[in-house]
Amino acid sequence: MSGLAARIVVRRPSFTLEVDVAAQPGEVLAVLGPNGAGKSTLLGVLAGLLRPDDGTVRLGDRIVTGDGVHVPPHRRGVGLLAQQAMLFPHLTALANVAFGPRAQGVARQEAEERARELLAAVDVAELADRRPAQMSGGQQQRVALARALAPGPELLLLDEPLAALDVDSAPAMRSLLRRVVKDRKQTAVLVTHSALDALVLADRVVVLTGGSVVESGPAREVLARPRSPFTARIAGLDLVPGEACADGLRTADGLVVAGLSAGLRDGESAVAVFPPSAVAVYNSRPEGSPRNVVPVRLAAIEPHGDVVRLRAAAVAGGPAWVDGLAADVTPAAVADLGAEPGVELWFAVKATEVQVHAAG
């Protein structure tokens, strides 16, 4: 098995990607980040489609980019599963999967045997003689996964592999990816906007923002203790940036968000994190126990499973950091509040519901 070690610098007039990423043999690394963060550029360099301005990409003991070396995509041992299956329309599923080994010089019979084994592994053995037009989107994506694995890649790149699937196909494909990639101990890099995909499929996560890694670590830890607004948003949490203080966190405008923290120094860069379900919503400023009470303007009302998510914006003269904060309430509460976009409300969170972490 081979692992990945990459130090990449790509300079553009308005953007610079400068990252160090690594995946141990058999490990799945998820790359998260907002649009424009550099995820596609990173994948392009790993695949060999882009040459970096500086840096090195190693697969196992081989340098495939850097030190005067640039191995072309078809020779570097990298497989790709993208959003769209991109199967050859004139070939059967069997021929599509056998194409990679055949291109490597494998005899036809051996290539087809390998293809049948992989089609069975992704649960579409019965589709071997069908062309893509005769398959559903989910079936095509399964065949595409088999095709990506057929040449025996040292590194598998998964570029939003579930984004184009419908709600019925995505869960089955997610489970399949986990089983096949994990069972084969395949080193992989997964680019996704989904916290669920990262939790189910990845061992570790890196979060890119503005071309740099701002968070990294085991998937569950990063998503449970986010240190950037993007990570908090995809993890379904509210996040407030600031500095650690004795009572919790002091925001840039001097307000204190009371919360629970441990081991943080006064003045250290930090974030306060809490779930939208912990936010109580009122028409007027509440009295009593909540220590964290802020005025907001209702920006949006979003269905969210069995609850309704109220998305906040700042009011004139109020704290700017409330922009984007969310509160989950029942449909009955929405009616009682008379909630509609533009109305002014109060968000309140108990200090015991707020966790303060060091910021990335």
CORURTA-V581740 format. One record per residue. N is the residue number from 0. SS is DSSP state (alpha for helix, beta for strand, coil for the rest). BURIAL is 1 if it has 9 or more other C-alpha atoms within 8 Angstrom, else 0. D_CENTER is the distance of its C-alpha to the mean C-alpha in Angstrom with 2 decimals. Layout:
BEGIN
N SS BURIAL D_CENTER
N SS BURIAL D_CENTER
END
This chain:
BEGIN
0 coil 0 24.80
1 coil 1 23.22
2 coil 1 20.55
3 beta 1 18.85
4 beta 1 19.84
5 beta 1 19.16
6 beta 1 20.34
7 beta 1 19.75
8 beta 1 21.36
9 beta 1 21.35
10 beta 1 23.51
11 beta 0 23.83
12 coil 0 26.27
13 coil 0 23.77
14 beta 0 20.76
15 beta 1 20.43
16 beta 1 17.65
17 beta 1 18.68
18 beta 1 16.49
19 beta 1 17.29
20 beta 0 14.98
21 beta 1 16.29
22 beta 1 15.81
23 coil 1 18.80
24 coil 1 20.59
25 coil 1 19.05
26 coil 1 15.78
27 beta 1 12.25
28 beta 1 10.01
29 beta 1 6.19
30 beta 1 5.64
31 beta 1 3.59
32 beta 1 6.50
33 coil 1 8.95
34 coil 0 11.19
35 coil 0 13.57
36 coil 1 11.77
37 coil 1 12.75
38 alpha 1 10.01
39 alpha 0 12.61
40 alpha 1 15.36
41 alpha 1 13.97
42 alpha 1 13.74
43 alpha 1 17.17
44 alpha 1 18.69
45 alpha 0 17.57
46 alpha 1 18.93
47 coil 1 22.07
48 coil 1 21.96
49 coil 0 22.01
50 coil 0 24.25
51 coil 1 23.10
52 coil 0 25.75
53 beta 0 25.68
54 beta 1 24.17
55 beta 1 24.06
56 beta 1 21.93
57 beta 1 23.27
58 beta 1 22.82
59 coil 0 24.94
60 coil 0 28.19
61 beta 0 27.91
62 beta 1 27.15
63 beta 1 25.72
64 beta 1 25.30
65 beta 1 27.43
66 coil 0 30.99
67 coil 0 32.40
68 beta 0 30.54
69 beta 1 28.32
70 coil 1 27.99
71 coil 0 27.42
72 alpha 1 24.50
73 alpha 0 26.80
74 alpha 0 28.13
75 coil 1 25.29
76 coil 1 24.06
77 beta 1 20.55
78 beta 1 19.40
79 beta 1 16.98
80 beta 1 15.55
81 coil 1 14.44
82 coil 1 13.98
83 coil 0 17.78
84 coil 1 19.87
85 coil 0 22.35
86 coil 0 25.04
87 coil 0 28.53
88 coil 0 30.27
89 coil 0 33.70
90 coil 1 32.79
91 beta 1 32.52
92 alpha 1 29.54
93 alpha 1 31.56
94 alpha 1 32.37
95 alpha 1 28.80
96 alpha 1 27.66
97 alpha 1 30.82
98 alpha 1 30.45
99 alpha 1 28.44
100 alpha 1 30.90
101 alpha 1 33.81
102 alpha 0 32.67
103 coil 0 32.72
104 coil 0 36.34
105 coil 1 35.98
106 coil 0 38.93
107 alpha 0 38.40
108 alpha 0 39.26
109 alpha 0 36.94
110 alpha 1 34.06
111 alpha 1 34.65
112 alpha 0 34.93
113 alpha 1 31.53
114 alpha 1 30.13
115 alpha 1 31.74
116 alpha 0 30.34
117 alpha 1 26.77
118 alpha 1 27.35
119 alpha 1 28.66
120 alpha 1 25.70
121 coil 1 23.34
122 coil 0 25.99
123 coil 1 27.44
124 alpha 1 30.59
125 alpha 0 32.70
126 alpha 0 31.13
127 coil 1 32.35
128 coil 0 34.96
129 coil 1 33.02
130 beta 1 31.80
131 alpha 1 28.45
132 alpha 0 30.32
133 alpha 0 31.47
134 coil 1 28.01
135 coil 0 25.48
136 alpha 0 21.98
137 alpha 1 20.66
138 alpha 1 23.52
139 alpha 1 22.90
140 alpha 1 19.30
141 alpha 1 20.80
142 alpha 1 23.42
143 alpha 1 20.98
144 alpha 1 19.26
145 alpha 1 22.81
146 alpha 1 23.69
147 alpha 1 20.84
148 alpha 1 22.03
149 alpha 1 25.73
150 coil 1 26.49
151 coil 0 25.18
152 coil 1 22.52
153 coil 1 22.02
154 beta 1 18.37
155 beta 1 16.20
156 beta 1 13.56
157 beta 1 11.23
158 beta 1 10.33
159 coil 1 8.70
160 coil 1 11.51
161 coil 1 11.66
162 coil 0 11.42
163 coil 0 15.20
164 coil 1 16.36
165 coil 0 18.27
166 alpha 0 17.80
167 alpha 0 20.33
168 alpha 1 18.99
169 alpha 1 15.25
170 alpha 0 15.97
171 alpha 0 18.51
172 alpha 1 16.44
173 alpha 1 13.63
174 alpha 0 16.58
175 alpha 1 18.13
176 alpha 1 15.32
177 alpha 1 15.27
178 alpha 0 19.06
179 alpha 1 19.69
180 alpha 1 17.29
181 alpha 1 18.25
182 alpha 0 21.89
183 coil 0 22.23
184 coil 1 20.65
185 coil 1 18.78
186 coil 1 17.03
187 beta 1 13.76
188 beta 1 10.86
189 beta 1 7.82
190 beta 1 6.01
191 coil 1 3.76
192 coil 1 3.88
193 coil 0 4.81
194 alpha 1 5.61
195 alpha 0 8.30
196 alpha 1 7.04
197 alpha 1 5.73
198 alpha 1 9.10
199 alpha 0 11.13
200 alpha 1 10.47
201 coil 1 9.57
202 coil 1 12.31
203 beta 1 10.79
204 beta 1 7.87
205 beta 1 8.56
206 beta 1 7.73
207 beta 1 9.73
208 beta 1 12.07
209 coil 1 15.20
210 coil 1 15.09
211 beta 1 14.99
212 beta 1 13.02
213 beta 1 13.33
214 beta 1 11.87
215 beta 1 11.78
216 beta 1 12.97
217 beta 1 12.84
218 alpha 1 9.76
219 alpha 0 12.11
220 alpha 0 13.72
221 alpha 1 10.97
222 alpha 1 9.80
223 alpha 0 13.55
224 coil 0 14.74
225 coil 1 12.53
226 coil 1 14.40
227 coil 1 13.06
228 alpha 1 13.28
229 alpha 0 9.83
230 alpha 1 8.38
231 alpha 1 11.40
232 alpha 1 10.98
233 alpha 1 7.78
234 coil 1 9.49
235 coil 0 12.56
236 beta 1 14.66
237 beta 1 17.13
238 beta 1 17.37
239 beta 1 20.51
240 beta 1 20.95
241 beta 1 24.33
242 beta 1 26.49
243 beta 1 27.50
244 beta 1 30.98
245 coil 0 33.34
246 coil 1 32.33
247 beta 1 28.54
248 beta 1 27.06
249 beta 1 28.95
250 coil 1 27.28
251 coil 0 28.24
252 coil 0 30.94
253 coil 0 32.46
254 coil 0 31.56
255 beta 1 30.79
256 beta 1 28.04
257 beta 1 29.54
258 coil 1 27.37
259 beta 1 27.22
260 coil 1 26.52
261 coil 0 27.73
262 coil 0 28.53
263 coil 1 27.70
264 coil 0 30.35
265 coil 0 31.67
266 coil 0 30.19
267 coil 1 27.08
268 beta 1 23.91
269 beta 1 22.10
270 beta 1 20.03
271 beta 1 21.17
272 beta 1 18.72
273 beta 1 19.81
274 beta 1 18.83
275 alpha 1 20.07
276 alpha 0 22.39
277 alpha 1 24.25
278 coil 1 25.28
279 beta 1 28.80
280 beta 1 29.98
281 beta 1 33.60
282 coil 0 35.87
283 coil 0 37.70
284 coil 0 37.11
285 coil 1 37.21
286 coil 0 39.68
287 coil 0 39.36
288 coil 0 36.78
289 coil 1 33.43
290 coil 1 33.20
291 beta 1 30.27
292 beta 1 31.50
293 beta 1 30.52
294 beta 1 31.62
295 beta 1 29.12
296 beta 1 29.44
297 beta 1 27.67
298 beta 1 25.42
299 beta 1 23.98
300 beta 1 24.34
301 beta 0 21.49
302 beta 0 21.99
303 beta 0 19.63
304 coil 0 20.90
305 coil 0 24.25
306 beta 1 24.02
307 beta 1 23.91
308 beta 1 21.53
309 beta 1 23.53
310 beta 1 21.79
311 beta 1 23.92
312 beta 1 25.25
313 coil 1 27.80
314 coil 1 31.49
315 coil 0 34.15
316 coil 0 34.97
317 coil 1 32.21
318 coil 1 29.30
319 alpha 0 26.70
320 alpha 0 23.83
321 alpha 1 23.96
322 coil 0 22.29
323 coil 0 19.26
324 coil 1 20.18
325 beta 1 20.13
326 beta 1 22.69
327 beta 1 22.77
328 beta 1 26.36
329 coil 1 28.39
330 alpha 0 29.80
331 alpha 0 33.20
332 alpha 0 32.15
333 alpha 1 31.06
334 alpha 0 34.55
335 alpha 0 36.29
336 alpha 0 34.62
337 coil 0 35.41
338 coil 1 31.86
339 coil 0 31.27
340 coil 1 29.50
341 coil 0 31.55
342 coil 0 33.18
343 beta 1 33.20
344 beta 1 32.16
345 beta 1 31.67
346 beta 1 28.57
347 beta 1 29.50
348 beta 1 27.64
349 coil 1 29.54
350 alpha 1 29.15
351 alpha 0 28.62
352 alpha 1 25.31
353 coil 1 23.90
354 beta 1 22.35
355 beta 1 22.66
356 beta 1 20.62
357 beta 1 21.04
358 coil 1 18.81
359 coil 0 16.90
END
